[in-house]
Every structure is written in C-alpha cells, then in structure tokens.
Amino acid sequence: MGNYPKTPQQWQADFEMNHGPIADLVALLRQNCNTYQTISDKYGVTREMVRQWRNKIAPWFDLPTEKYIREKTCTLQRLLSSSPPLKVQPIFEALKARGLTPKLYITRRPVTGYRHLNVTRHQRILFLNGYKCRLSWTKALSNHPTSYWHVRFSKHTIEPFILVFLGDPIQTAYVFPRDFLLRTYPLQSKKGEVYIFIPLSGESSGYRNHFSRIHWPDYKEAWHLLERGK
C-alpha cells in the first residue's frame, strides 16, 4: 500500500499525542515576537521542525508564513509598548497627569525598519489626540531682569501643533497651532528660527515687542485646541 498524505485531523491527532494540544502551538505562532528557536526550546525539537509545523498548519489556522512580516510586526509591537525615551519621560508624565494620553511617534526607515521617535534637538515629536505634535521645552528662566521663558522653533516645522513645556520639574505648558505662530512671528534668522519670549507671569509684556503679540492665557494649557474640529 502507498503512503497517503495525512488529513488535517490525522496530523493534529499525531501531533497532540506527542506534543500536547495543537492550540498551544497555534497560540505561540500567533505571537509575532516568538521565534522558531523559542518554540523549539519549548517542545524539544529543532527550529527546522517548528518551521515545518508552521508551514503545515498555516493554511488551516490562517497563519502568515512570511518571516519578515512577523519580525517587523514584532518590532512595532515592542516599540509601541515600551517606555518613552528618557529625555521625554517628564513630558509624558506631565501629559498623563493632565488626563491626556500621549503616544510614541514611530518612524519607519526603509533600511533599518521601525524605530522610536528621534529625540534630538530638532526632532521631538509625539501623537496626542490623533495630532502629530512638536515638543519644545526649557528648564531655566532667562537671566533678563524681566523674567520670561525663552524658546524657539523652526519655520521647517510641519507638525500642526507645538507643545511648549516650561520648568524643571515642568510647571506649565502652552499649546500653539503651528500656523498661528508662523503668522505671528517673522523669521528671525537665516536658518528660519523663530524666538518666543513667554513671560513668567503669563500676562502680556513689552520686552522687544514679543510679549504683546500673543494673549498668553489663550494658549496656556489650551488642550481644547487638540480636540477634533477645533
């Protein structure tokens, strides 16, 4: 008699007789961060055997077989569930204390795949209420006799909102629509940098004619501007 291919039911019965419930194997294979090595260690078989198992049962349980898809999905899941970079953790804590839910901004690079937000001087971004927001913060007051916070942003900023956090620890925050700032302040250098002087009192002042351009209370803790439709 010839050897006939096993039916799915026969294959499952043989597997469960030797290795336990097939549902456990399926659950492990559905977790994208599990490698063939981790699964093979659990069952005491080779990685090649696990690969063959996956290919065998993939059509029965609708399992993707493309390794690169699983690896990229795993990387993305890890990034989204990980803690924010140290430099922006105080900002995340400040936002959560205000009842907001910040999310990491994940970029995708063609060569290196997914990565965290790039927390450098010119690239601080997060998602808040579905909006991509540029971060800016300053820890110390200017030494000018009139106390004010001195921050800046660039004309190259493309995010619709700029969040400015003041103090160490953070004392307060301002929410500025990008287009509003670009209309309010002319470019002040060849690099396209815009300098903002926020008075410590939160009220308008006349230093270099900067303070009087904005009615600061309108933008202090103005999280309502991030509501959809505003």
C-alpha positions as CSV (number, residue, x, y, z in Angstrom):
1,M,0.0,0.0,0.0
2,G,1.2,3.5,-0.8
3,N,1.8,6.3,1.6
4,Y,-1.0,8.8,1.5
5,P,-0.8,12.3,2.9
6,K,-2.4,12.7,6.3
7,T,-5.6,14.6,6.7
8,P,-5.5,17.6,9.0
9,Q,-7.4,15.6,11.6
10,Q,-4.8,12.8,11.4
11,W,-1.9,15.2,11.6
12,Q,-3.4,17.0,14.5
13,A,-4.1,13.7,16.4
14,D,-0.5,12.6,15.9
15,F,0.9,16.0,17.0
16,E,-1.2,16.1,20.1
17,M,-0.3,12.5,21.0
18,N,3.4,13.5,21.0
19,H,3.4,17.2,21.9
20,G,0.1,18.2,23.5
21,P,-2.7,20.5,22.4
22,I,-2.2,22.0,19.0
23,A,-4.0,25.1,20.2
24,D,-0.9,25.8,22.3
25,L,1.3,25.7,19.2
26,V,-1.1,27.9,17.3
27,A,-1.1,30.5,20.1
28,L,2.7,30.6,20.2
29,L,2.9,31.0,16.4
30,R,0.3,33.9,16.5
31,Q,2.6,35.8,18.8
32,N,4.9,37.6,16.4
33,C,7.7,38.0,18.8
34,N,8.1,34.3,19.3
35,T,11.0,32.9,17.2
36,Y,11.3,29.4,15.9
37,Q,14.1,29.0,18.5
38,T,12.0,29.9,21.5
39,I,9.2,27.5,20.3
40,S,11.7,24.7,19.5
41,D,13.2,25.0,23.0
42,K,9.7,24.6,24.5
43,Y,8.9,21.4,22.5
44,G,12.5,20.0,22.5
45,V,12.7,19.9,18.7
46,T,14.8,21.7,16.1
47,R,14.0,25.1,14.6
48,E,13.6,23.4,11.2
49,M,10.9,21.2,12.7
50,V,9.0,24.2,14.0
51,R,9.2,25.8,10.6
52,Q,7.8,22.7,9.0
53,W,5.0,22.7,11.6
54,R,4.1,26.3,10.8
55,N,4.1,25.7,7.1
56,K,1.9,22.6,7.6
57,I,-0.8,24.2,9.7
58,A,-0.7,27.8,8.4
59,P,-3.5,27.2,5.8
60,W,-5.7,25.5,8.5
61,F,-5.4,28.3,11.0
62,D,-4.8,31.3,8.7
63,L,-1.2,31.9,10.0
64,P,1.1,34.2,8.0
65,T,4.3,32.5,7.0
66,E,6.3,35.4,5.8
67,K,9.1,35.8,8.3
68,Y,9.8,39.5,7.6
69,I,6.2,40.4,8.2
70,R,6.3,38.8,11.7
71,E,9.6,40.4,12.5
72,K,8.5,43.9,11.6
73,T,5.2,43.5,13.4
74,C,7.1,42.3,16.5
75,T,9.4,45.3,16.3
76,L,6.5,47.7,16.0
77,Q,4.7,46.0,18.9
78,R,7.7,46.3,21.1
79,L,8.2,49.9,20.3
80,L,4.6,50.8,21.0
81,S,4.6,49.0,24.3
82,S,7.9,50.3,25.5
83,S,8.6,53.3,27.7
84,P,9.3,56.7,26.0
85,P,13.0,57.8,25.7
86,L,14.4,59.2,28.9
87,K,14.5,62.8,27.6
88,V,10.8,62.9,27.0
89,Q,9.6,60.9,30.0
90,P,8.9,64.0,32.1
91,I,6.7,65.3,29.3
92,F,4.8,62.1,29.1
93,E,4.3,62.1,32.9
94,A,3.1,65.8,32.7
95,L,0.6,65.0,30.0
96,K,-0.8,61.9,31.8
97,A,-1.2,64.0,34.9
98,R,-3.4,66.3,32.9
99,G,-5.6,63.3,31.9
100,L,-4.1,63.1,28.4
101,T,-2.9,60.1,26.5
102,P,0.4,60.7,24.6
103,K,1.6,58.1,22.2
104,L,5.1,57.5,20.9
105,Y,5.8,58.7,17.4
106,I,7.2,55.7,15.4
107,T,9.0,56.3,12.2
108,R,9.7,53.8,9.6
109,R,13.0,53.8,7.8
110,P,13.4,51.8,4.5
111,V,16.7,50.2,5.7
112,T,16.5,50.0,9.4
113,G,12.8,49.4,9.8
114,Y,10.8,50.8,12.7
115,R,12.4,52.9,15.4
116,H,11.4,55.3,18.2
117,L,11.0,59.0,17.8
118,N,14.4,60.6,17.3
119,V,14.8,62.7,20.4
120,T,17.4,65.1,19.2
121,R,17.5,68.9,19.3
122,H,15.5,69.3,16.1
123,Q,13.2,66.2,16.2
124,R,10.9,65.8,19.2
125,I,7.5,64.6,18.2
126,L,4.6,62.7,19.7
127,F,1.0,61.9,18.9
128,L,-1.7,63.5,21.1
129,N,-5.4,63.0,20.4
130,G,-4.5,61.9,16.8
131,Y,-2.4,65.0,16.1
132,K,1.3,64.9,15.5
133,C,2.9,67.5,17.9
134,R,6.3,69.0,18.0
135,L,7.8,69.2,21.5
136,S,9.7,72.2,22.9
137,W,10.8,72.8,26.5
138,T,13.1,74.9,28.5
139,K,14.2,74.2,32.1
140,A,15.5,77.6,33.2
141,L,14.4,81.2,33.1
142,S,16.3,83.8,31.1
143,N,18.6,86.0,33.1
144,H,17.0,89.1,31.8
145,P,15.6,91.4,34.6
146,T,12.1,90.8,33.2
147,S,11.5,87.1,33.9
148,Y,10.5,85.1,30.8
149,W,10.9,81.7,29.3
150,H,12.9,81.8,26.0
151,V,12.0,79.1,23.5
152,R,12.3,78.7,19.7
153,F,11.0,76.7,16.8
154,S,11.8,76.5,13.1
155,K,9.9,77.5,10.0
156,H,10.6,73.9,8.8
157,T,8.3,72.6,11.5
158,I,5.5,70.7,9.8
159,E,3.6,69.3,12.7
160,P,0.2,71.1,13.2
161,F,0.8,71.8,16.9
162,I,3.8,72.9,19.0
163,L,3.7,72.0,22.7
164,V,6.0,74.1,24.9
165,F,6.8,72.8,28.4
166,L,8.3,75.2,31.0
167,G,10.3,74.4,34.1
168,D,12.2,71.6,35.8
169,P,10.1,70.0,37.0
170,I,7.5,71.1,34.5
171,Q,5.4,73.9,35.8
172,T,3.1,74.7,32.9
173,A,2.6,74.1,29.2
174,Y,1.5,76.1,26.2
175,V,-0.4,74.7,23.2
176,F,0.3,76.6,20.0
177,P,-1.1,75.9,16.5
178,R,1.9,76.0,14.1
179,D,0.2,78.2,11.6
180,F,-0.7,80.7,14.3
181,L,3.0,81.1,15.4
182,L,4.2,81.4,11.8
183,R,1.7,84.2,11.2
184,T,2.5,85.9,14.5
185,Y,6.3,85.9,14.4
186,P,8.5,86.9,11.4
187,L,11.6,84.7,10.8
188,Q,14.4,86.0,12.9
189,S,17.5,84.3,11.4
190,K,18.7,82.9,8.1
191,K,18.2,79.4,9.5
192,G,14.5,80.2,9.8
193,E,14.4,80.1,13.6
194,V,11.6,81.9,15.5
195,Y,12.3,83.0,19.1
196,I,9.5,83.2,21.6
197,F,9.6,85.0,24.9
198,I,6.9,83.8,27.3
199,P,6.5,85.9,30.4
200,L,6.7,84.1,33.7
201,S,3.6,86.0,34.9
202,G,1.6,84.6,31.9
203,E,0.5,88.1,31.1
204,S,1.4,90.3,28.1
205,S,4.5,92.4,28.4
206,G,6.6,94.6,26.1
207,Y,10.0,93.1,26.1
208,R,11.3,93.6,22.5
209,N,7.7,93.7,21.4
210,H,7.5,89.9,21.7
211,F,5.1,89.5,24.6
212,S,2.4,91.8,23.2
213,R,2.0,89.7,20.1
214,I,0.2,86.9,21.9
215,H,-2.5,86.9,24.5
216,W,-0.8,84.2,26.5
217,P,-3.8,83.0,28.6
218,D,-5.5,81.8,25.4
219,Y,-2.7,79.2,24.9
220,K,-1.7,78.3,28.4
221,E,-2.8,74.7,29.0
222,A,-5.0,75.1,25.9
223,W,-5.5,71.4,25.4
224,H,-9.0,72.0,24.0
225,L,-7.3,73.1,20.8
226,L,-6.4,69.5,20.2
227,E,-10.0,68.5,20.1
228,R,-11.1,67.3,16.7
229,G,-12.9,70.0,14.7
230,K,-11.3,72.9,16.6
